[in-house]
Structure formats: structure tokens, C-alpha cells
Amino acid sequence: MSGKEKNISRRDVLRKTSTAAAGLALAMGTGGARKVLGANDRIRVGFVGVGGRCHSLMEAFQANADALGMEIGAVCDIWNKRLDSAADFVKKLTGKTPQKARNTDELWEMKDIEAVVFATADFQHAYHCAEAVRAGRDVYIEKPLANRMEDAREVLKTVINSDRIVQVGTQRRSGENYINAANYIADGEFGKIKMVDITWNVNQPMRWRHPDTVAGLRRQDTDWNRFLVNRPYEPWNPRIYVEFRLFWPYSTGIPGQWMVHQIDTVHWFSGCKHPVSVVANGGVYLWNDGRRNADTMTAVFEYGEGEDRFQVVYSSRQTNSYGGVKEIFLSNRGAINLDTNMISGEGGLTPRHSLDGKDHRLAGKKIPSAASLSTGLGETDDMTVAHMRNWMECVRSRRKPNADIYAGYNHAIANCMTAAALHTGERVTFDEARQEVVTG
């Protein structure tokens, strides 16, 4: 992204959370959570799928851990090399050696582990979240929630029929600039959203490629069958194991990795649950390295009904970074630019062209308290720290987190619709009665 990234310091996080933590210390829990939370009563959390992204989540967790009375109690991974490396990482991060679980069956046997954080492969998220909830644990699950509707429906049903706290890792929902922009739109001054222009452009042939890691992975060091969970069997492939983001049906690629963040913001700001329709095209236009998922794609979404209809154009490529990452919301009165964090009257209705001869353009203003965004290249960014803190607070208070299961379910619908449009070339809609994607 831009050079605006700024990691939040541990001291800043502790200062922000100390007051909230004190108020939550005596919160009453439900469904197996502690009924009286004393100052020394710590909640132990397990981390599952302990690759690079999970290290960032551990850092975000640890930044909040002392203030909220929690600790990393266990690490879990089916690859023995990653499991041992993660245990060493936690020892350096916290000064304590965590328990190790070779799979989630072993993790559920650890009765002192009351909550879990998942950073497993895209296609495993819904499966693992539902499994953890059935095991009685609160869950922080990375995005996307699902890339098949059957998985999305199952995890939604499991979570809403439980009393567990589930946070989905669309961390924009905990970003101060996004929260302020959402409130501004809800106040009505902006007017109705009529267009959203979104891009996510990089020039990175090695994005999601890890050839050195692939070369070091041996089948006997992991559990391939357990990795596949509920996907059809296919022969051992270390590239799929490590570089799953490049391979359907293990990931949708660009839609599941990047688009769901930004389309989730569309749902949040507009109040729409999911698209009415999607058309899309794209493919592997340059990086012909054996991947199955597109390196270039454009999708056009329609949302809303009647006078509330609006369009979203999403464009992303990994072959040229021109235009960078942008999120621009447009109304008849102007624009909200979440790249510059500015509200402006740009493009708004002028006196010359208005029906009443008045100037309808918005007054320019800065979106206050803007948080920075991460490139996703290893830094633990402000939003991830804030999002993790929100989940940790909710585990104690039993309140609804910022990105609950419904937010995840709705971005999963958009993800599934986009994948279907890309794979078929047809206009895709959604059947509300069956909660299913419809092509053609």
C-alpha cells in the first residue's frame, strides 16, 4: 500500500486498553465462560495454522494480552516444522513456552484452552470455525469465512445456535477512519451511495509464492488428508499446501484475499447484506507459473433495489501497480476517499446543473482519527491490533464483536458469487430462499 503504515506501540495499546480491561474484569460470562473474572484470572488462547499471518496475529494478541488478562497457551499445526518454529516464536514473544498440538483433536483435549485464533488455509476457515464452536471455544477466524456456500451455511448455523463469540478477520471494521466514515454516512449528510470504485493493484510475481518453503516440505512431516478437510481428494502437492491462495478450490485468490476486505466495507456502509448480481472476467494474463487463480480480474456488482440501487466496480491485478489500492464511495453530493481519508464535494452536483440552482456539493473535511493500513507483508498494523483487541474484550464481556459471523457470512456470499462469475463468465445472482449462488 502507501508509505502511511505505522505500527502501534505496545505502550499505546496498553494505555488504550487498560481502562476498558478494568471495567471488564468483573464481567459476567455465559455458556461456560468464567462467571467472575478476577484480576489474576487469565484466559488461555490457542493459535492454529501458525504460518506468517499467524505470527502477526500473535503479536497483535500479545500487545493486548497483559491489559486484558490473556495469554498464548498453545500452538497447533499439522506440519511439525511450523509447529516447532511457532513454539519458539511464542517463547521469544512472551517468555513462556506454549503447549503444542499436532492437530485440532489434540487441541480440544486441552481443557484450559478457552478460545482459539485460526490462520489456516482459506478453504479451511468455515470448517475450523464450526469445529471450534462445537468444541465450546470462542473464535477469531481469519478471512475469507468461506469460498463455498455449503461451508458458509454450515458455519453460520453452528455459530448462531451457540453462545460463542466469533470475530472474523476483516479488520477494517475496527479501523477508526472506517468507523468514522460509516458514522458519517449513517448520519445522512453524504446522501445515498450511488457508486463505489475499488482497486487493489500490485506488481508482484512472487505474491503468494513460497518456493523455498515448498522445497522444504516433505509429506511425512505433515498430514495431507487432514489438510484437505472436506475437499475432494487429490494427490499430494506441496505447492497447494503452501501456496493455496493460487489454487482453486482451496482459495478464490484475489476475491478471497483482497476483495472481501473492501466488499465487507461496502456491506457495512450501505447496510446491504450481499450483491444483487455480479459479472466478472479475468484470468492468468502474465504469471504463467502453474497457478489456477487469476492474476488479473474485474468484477461489477449491483446492490440494493429501486432508488437505493448502486454499483460497485472492483478491479485488481498483480501485473502492474498503477493506481495502487483505492476505496472511493460516491454519492450525488461528492466522495469519500478512504485512501486519502478525505470527504470532498468532488464530482458533486453544482449549481449550474442542479434542478434547483443550488450547490449540493459536500464541504471538504478530513476523516478523523484515521488508522493506517498494512501491506500484509509482515508488519502488525494498527487495525489488526485494534481488531484483535475488540475480540479479546468481547470474549470477556460477551458482547458482539465488530465483525461478527453475519459480516463474515455476507462477505462469503460476495466471494462465492464472484468466483462463480469468473469461472463461468455468466451473470450471477443469489437465491434468498435457498441461500445459494445462481448462475445464468
N, C-alpha and C positions, 0 to 999 in steps of 0.2 A: 504494500500500500504506500502511502506517502511517508515522509520522514517525521510525521507527527507522533509516532509511537512513544509512549512514556510509561515505563513500568512503575507501578505504585510501590512505594517502600513499605516494608513490614511495619515500621513505626507508624506510618499514616494509617494503615489498615487497622492496627490495634487501637489507635486513637478513635477511629470511626466506629469500631465495633464494641468498645468497652462499655459504653453506656447502654447499648442495646442488650449486650450479654448480661449485664447485671439485672436488667428488668426481666430477662427470660429465665434466669437461673431457677426461679420457683414455679415455672410454667407447668400446668397440668398436662400430661400426655394422655394419649388414647391408644387402644389396640396394642398393648404390650410395651409401649414406651414407658420410661420411668415416670412415676406419678409425682415424685418430689425430686427435683434436680438441685442438689446441693452444690456448693462452690467447688468441692473436690470430687464431684460425681461426673466422671468423664465418659464420653461416648466413643467407643472404638469403631473405626471405619475400615473396610476393606477396599482395595483398589484392584480392578480386574482388567486385563488387557494392557499390560504395563509397558507399552512402547513409548515413543517420543511424546505424543499428545498427553499421555497419562502422566508423564513427568511434569508437564506444565500444570496439570490439574492438581497434582500433589503439592506443587509449590503454592498454588492458589489456596489450597486447603490449609497448608501449614501456616500461611500468612494470617489466617483467621483462627487457627486451632486453639491457641492459648486463651484468647479472649472468649471463645465460645465453649471451652471445656471439652475439646475433642482431640483425638489422636489417631494417627495411622496405625492400625492394629495388625493388618495383614496385607499381603500382596498375593495376587493369583494370576497365573498364566500357564497355558498348556505347553509352552516352549521353555524348556529348562534353562536355556541360556538367558532369556529375558527375565525369567523368574529370579535367578540368582543376581543378575545385574540390578533389578529393581530393589531387591532387599538391600544391596549395598548402597543404592541411591538414597533409600529411606534412612539408613543408618547415618549417612553423611548429612542428610537434611535435618534430622530430628535428634540424632544422638542415641536412638533406640533401634534395636533390631526387631523387625516385624515378624510375625508368623508367616509361613509360606504354604500356599495351597496350590497343588498341581492342576486343579480344576474346580469348578463351582460346587461339585458334590462335596469335596473336602472343605470348601469354604463354609458351606451351610452347616457342617458339623461343628464349626467354631461358634458356640453359642454366645460368646462375648462380643462377636462382631454384629452390631445392631443396624448398620447401614452400609451401603456399597456404592462405589463410583465405578462406572463402566466406560472404558475407552477401547472397546473391542471393534472388530470389523463392522462396517456399515450394516451388512445384512443380518448381523447377529444382535443388533440393538434391541429390537422388539422382543425377540426370543429371550434374551438375557434379562430384560426388564421384567417381563412376566414371570420368569422363573424366580427372580429375587423377591418379587412381591408375594408370590405363593409361599416363599420361604420366610415371610414375615419381616423382610428388611425394607427400610426406606432406600430410595434410589436416586442417584444423579446419573442420568444416561446421556451419552453424547448424541449429537445429531448425526445423520437424519434418524428419526424414530423408526422408519421403515421404508423399504422400496417395493414392497408387495402389499396389496390391500388386505389379504388374508392375515398377514402378520400384524398390520396396523389394527384391524378389528379385534384380534385376539388380545393384544396388549391393552387396548382401551377397555375392553370388557373386564379384564383381570384387575386393572387398577381401579376403575370406578366401583367395583364390587368389593374393594378393600378399604382399609383406613390408613394406607401407607402414603407417605409424602414422596412424590415423584417430581423431579425437576429435569427438564430436557435442556440440553446444552446449546440453546440458541441465546447466546449471552448478550445480544443487543437489548434484550428485554430488561437487563439490569444496567444498561448504559445511561448515564444521566442526561446526555444530549437527546437520546431517543425517547426517554421518559418525558422530557420537557417538550419535545416535538409532538408526541402523542397527546399530551395535555393541551397544547396549543390548538391542534386540530379538533379535539373534543370540545373545546370552548366555543367553536363555531366561527371564529373570525376568518379562518382560512377559506371557508366555503367547502363545497363538495369536491372531493378528489376526482379529477377527470382523466389524469394520465400519470403513470409512473414510468420513469426512464431509468433503467438499471443496467450497469455494465460491470463486468469483472474480467479484466484483460491482463494477461501476463505473457511474457516470452520466456518460457521455461521448459525446455525439452526434458529436463530431469524431474519436473514436478511429479511427485508420487512414484518416482523410480528410485529403487534402492538396490542396485546391482551387487554391491559388496555384501549387503545383508543376505540377499538371495543366495549368493555363492557360499555363505557360511552356514546355511540352514540344511540340516540333514533330517530326513523323515523320522529316523529313530529317536530324534530329540524332541519330537512333538507328537500330537495326536491329531492326525489328519481327519479322521472320521468325526471326532468331536468338533473340530474346526468347522466342518460343513454344516453342522446342526441340522436344520430342516431343508437344506438344498439338495437337489438330486446329486447322487454320487458322480464324481468324475475322478480320473486318475490323479495321483499325487502331482502337484505342480507348485514348486516353491515360489514362483512369481505370483501366482494367485494368492498364496498365503501372505506374502509380504507386501505385494503391490496391488491389493484387492481393489483399490479405487479405480484402477484401469480396466477392470474386467466385470462386465455384466455376466451373471445376475448377482454378483457379490457387492456391486455398487452401481449406482447410475452415473458415477463420475461427477462431472460439472454440476448437474442439478442437485445431487445429494450432498456434495461437499460445500458448494458455494451458494447456489441459488436458494436453498432452503433458509439460509440466514436472512436473505433480503426479502424473500416472498413471505416469510414469517412477519417481517415488519409491515408489509402490505396488509396482511390479515389483521394485525394489531391496530394499525392506524385507521383502517377503513371499517372494522367491525365485521367484515366478510369472512366466512369460515373457509372458503376454498374457491377456486376458479369456477366460472360457469362453463368455460371452454378453453382449450389450448390447441394451438397449432405450432409446429416446430420443425426445423430441419437442421442438419449438421452432420458431422462425421469426422473421420481421421483425415485431415487435409494436408498435414505435413509430417507429423511424428509417427511414421510407419514402423513401429518397434514391436509389433505383435499385440498391442493393446486392442481391446474391444470397444472401449468407450471413446466418445468423440473428443477431439482436441479443439473443436470449433462448433458452436451452436447458437441459434437464435430461436427464442420462443415468444409468441404473442398470446397473452391471456386476456380474457374478458371476465370482469367481475360485476356483480350487482344486477339489479333489474330496473327497468323503466328509466326514470330520470336519475336514478342512482348508479347507472352503468358507468364503468370506466375501463380503461385499457392499461395493460402493463406490457412493456416491451423489455425483454431480458436478453442481453447479448453477452457472450463470453467466448474468449479464445485464449489458447495457450501458445499462440504463434506470433503475436505482436502485442506489445503492452500499451500501444497508443490508446489514450482515453482512460486508462487505469481503472480504478474501482469507483463507481458513482452510484448514488441513490438520490434521485430528484423527484419529488412529488409536486404535481402541478394542479392548480385549480384555475378557475376563470379569473382569479384575482392575483395570482402570482405563483411563487415557487418556494418550496422548502428543499434546500440543498444540504444533504447530510454528509457530503464530502467537505464542504466549507463551513458547515454548521451555521448557515445563514438563512434567514427568511427575507424574501425580497418581493417587490412588485414586478419583477422581470417577466415579461410575457403577459402581464395582466391587462384587463380591459381599460383602455384610455378614454378620455372624454370625447375625442374625435369619432370613435367607433361605437361608443355605448348608446343604448336606446334612450337614456335619459339625459345625455350630455354631461354626466358626472364622471369623475375619476374613480374607478373601482379598484385601483391597484393597492396592494398591501404596503404598509410602511416597512422599510427595511429594519431589521434588528438581528442581533446575534442570538443564537440558541444558547441559553446559559448553561454553565457547568458542564461543558462538553467533555466527555471522556474520550480517550484516544482509542484507536483500533489497532489490533495486532496484524502483522503479516502472516501469522500462523507458522513462522519459521523457527519457533523455539522459544520466543520470549513469552513470559507470563504477563499478559496485558491487563490493564485496569478492568476491563469489562469481565474477563474471566474471573478475576479476583472477586469482583462485586457479585457476580452470578453465583459463584461457589459460596460466598458469604450468605447470600439470600437463602440458598438451600439449607445451609447449616443452621441458620436462625429458625427456619421453618421446621426442621427436624426437632428442634427443641420446643417451639411454640405450637406446632401442629397447624399452623396457618397455611394457606395456599401459596405456593411459590410463584415467582414471576412468570416462568414458562412451564405451566402445568401440562398434564397429559393431553388436554384438549388442544393446546397450542401445538404440541408435537403431532397429534393425530392430523390436524388440519394441514400442517406443512407436509406431512407424509402423503396426503391426498394430492397436493400440488406436485410433489416429487413423482408419484406414480403416474399422474396424468401426463407430465412432461416426458417421462420415459416412454410411455405408450405412443405419444405423438412423434417422438424421434424415431422409434423403432418401426412404426407403421406408415408414417407420412400422412396420416389421416387426422381430421379434426376430432378431438377427444372431448367428451363431456362426462358428467358424473351423475349416476343414478342415485338419488337420495334414498329411495325406498330400500334398495339393496346395498347401499353404501359401497358401490362398485364403479370402477372406471369403465366407460363405454367408448369404443372406437367406431368410426364410420357414421 
